[in-house]
Amino acid sequence: MIALTKLRTPMLLVNFKTYQEAAGRKALKLAEAAEKVSLETAVCVGLAPQLVDLAPVARLVTLPIFAQHIDPITPGSFTGYVLPKSVKEAGATGTLINHSERRLRLTDIDATIKKAREAGLVSVVCANNPEVSAAVAALNPDMLAVEPPELIGTGIPVSKAKPEVVSGTVELVKAINSDVVVLCGAGITRGVDVTAALRLGTEGVLVASGIVKAKDPSGVLLEFAEAITK
């Protein structure tokens, strides 16, 4: 396992996706807001900007930065792919793997986790249910985020709509690999959603539109961080 030296739990991991509200200069502005909240609350806030914004964001703030995807490749003839080593050199602490919008086969998840580890990147593997999460846990990732895809972007938190998915995932994952840090995502838009996720046994949350597309992203970031500290 990679030592999570730059990470602390419980943590708040913000996925910028490809939203225009978090692209280019707006990505930098959101990153600055996130760092301010992290410093004020002492909550670990990680950021997953678009690949083209990763290096500028990493240079701007001291927060842990995650790629949204990497490919299990080595340096060579792989035009259009994402080389793990290059992501690391650009300033990333870790990477998302198998997000519901960038799904991989289990064999590819395994290969990508290994390449992430070789590059010194923390792996955050997304899974859609307890059973898939259990299979992923056996592959020895650093972190796992359970996100039922039908709830992503709906504003309906999985911790409320399907609490058994969250608690069941935590139970299965920890039984297989107690070292894996379990996060919860999908539909998280309020501080109470964060609190509920933590009460179900997770060690943080993976969020996107709830912060990125909010009218007041800084305010929501602060609300989420304060929910973690309660």
N, C-alpha and C positions, 0 to 999 in steps of 0.2 A: 504493500500500500504506500502511496505517496503521502509524506507528512504534509498535513494541511497547514503549513506554517503561516500563510497569509490569510487563512480563513478561520472563522470562529462560528460556532453554532450556539444558539439558533441564528440562522442567517436569512437574509432577504436577497434573492437573486432575480434581477430584472432583465427580461428578454426584450430587446428593442425590436425584434422581428425586422420587417422591412417597412414599418410604419413611417410615413413622411414626417410625423411629429417627432421622430427620433433619428433623423438622418442628417448627415453633414453637420452644419453649425448647430442644429437643434440637438444632435447627439451630444455635442460638447456641453451645451447648456444643461441638458438633463444630467449628464455625468457630474457636473459641478454641483448641481442641486443634491444629487445623491451623496456626494462626498460630504457636503455640509451637514446633511441629516445624520450620516454615519458618525461624524465627529461630535455632533451635539448629543447623540443618544448612546454612543459606544456600541451600536449594533453593526454587525458586519453586513455590508451591502455589496453584492457582486453585480456586475453589469455584463450583458451579452449584446454588444452592438453589432451592426452589420459588419461584414468582413472588411469592407473598404474604410470603415470608421474605426476599426479596432486599434490600429497603431496610434492615431491621433488621440483617441480617448485614453489609451494606456499611458501616453506621455503626459497627459493633462492631470490625471488624478492618481492617487495612491491606492485606490480600491482594487480588489481582485477583478480581473477582466477575463471573460470567457468568449471563445469563438462560438458561433452558432452551429458549426459543423466542421469536421475534418474528415479526410479520407484516409483509409489504411494503406498509404503508399510510401515509397521511399523516393529520394531525389532521382529524377530521371524524366522520361518522356511521358508525362501525364498532363497534357494541356487541359486547363479548365478545372483541374482537381485542386484540393486544398491540402497542402503538405503540412503535417503536424509540426515539424521542426521550424518551419517558417512562421507559423502562428505563435510558437513559443518565442522566437526571436523578435516578433513584432510587439511583444509585451504581454501576451496572454498568460494567465495563471492556469486556466483550464479550458474545457470545451464541453458544450452540449453534444450528446450523441443520441440519435434515434428520436428526435422530437417528432410529434405526430404529423408535422408538416414536412418532415424529412426522414421518413421511415426507412429502416434497414432490416435485412434478414438477420436472424440470430447469429449466424456464422460471421456476418459482416460486423455486427456489434462486438463480437468477441475480438475480431482482428483489430477493430478501431480502438477498443480499450487498451489492447497491448501496445499499439502504436502511440497512443496518448502517453502511456506510462514510459515508453522508451524516450519520448520527447520531453518528459518532465512536466506533463500537463495533467491536471486533476480532471478526472472523467465524471461527468454528470449524465447518466443515462436515463432517458425518459421511458416510461412504460405506461400502458393503458389500464392495467388491472392487476390484482394480486398475483395471479398465476404467471403472467409474463414477468412481473417484478421478481418473483421467486427464481425464474429461469435466469434472469439477468444477474441476480445476486450471486449466483453460482459462478459467474464469469469474473467476479472480483473487481467490480468498479469501485471508485472512491465514494461516489454519491449516486443516489437514485431518486428520480422525481416521478411520482405517480400522478398521471393526468388523464382522466377519461376524456377522449377527444370530443365527445358530443357536448361537453360542458365548456370547452375552451372558448373564451370570448363571449359567453352568454350572460355573464354577470351572476350566474347561479353557482355558488361555490360547491365544490365537490364535498367539502367538509359538512355541508348542510344537506345537499341532495343525496349523496351516497357516502355517509360516514363509514359504513362498513367496508367500503373500498379502501379507505385510508387506514383504518385500524387493522384490517385484514392484511394489507400490504406490509405494514410495520411488523406485524407478528410473523408473517412468513419470511420476510427478508432477514430479520434479526435471528430467526431460528437457523437460517442457512449460513449467514455471514454477519456476525454481530458488529463488524467493523464498518459496514456500509452506512453512510449517513443518508437518512430518508427525508426527502422533501415532499411537499404537496403542492399541486398546481391545479389550474382550471377554475375559472369563474371567480377568482378572489378579487373583490373590489372594496372591501371595508376592513377596518381593523378587527372587527369581531370575527371575520372570516379567518384572519391570521391566528387569533386566539384559539378558535375552534380547532384549527389544524394542529396546533401545538398540543392541545389537550388530548388529541387523538393519537399522540405519540410521535409526531414528526419532529424534525429538528430544524425546520425552516420552511420557506415557501418559494415557489417559482412563479413569478407573475409577469404579465405583459401589458395587455390593453388596460387593465385596471389602473395602472400608473401612467403608461405612455400616452394613452388617449384621454386621460382625465383633464378636466378644465383647469385643475390646479395640481399638477404632478408633484410639486414640492410639498404641498399640503398632504396629499395622499401618502407620499413617502414617509413623512413624519408620523402620520396616523398609524401606518403599518409598523414602523420601527418602535413606536411607543407601545403598540400592542404586544410586541415581542418582549419588551422590558417589564411588562406587568407581571 
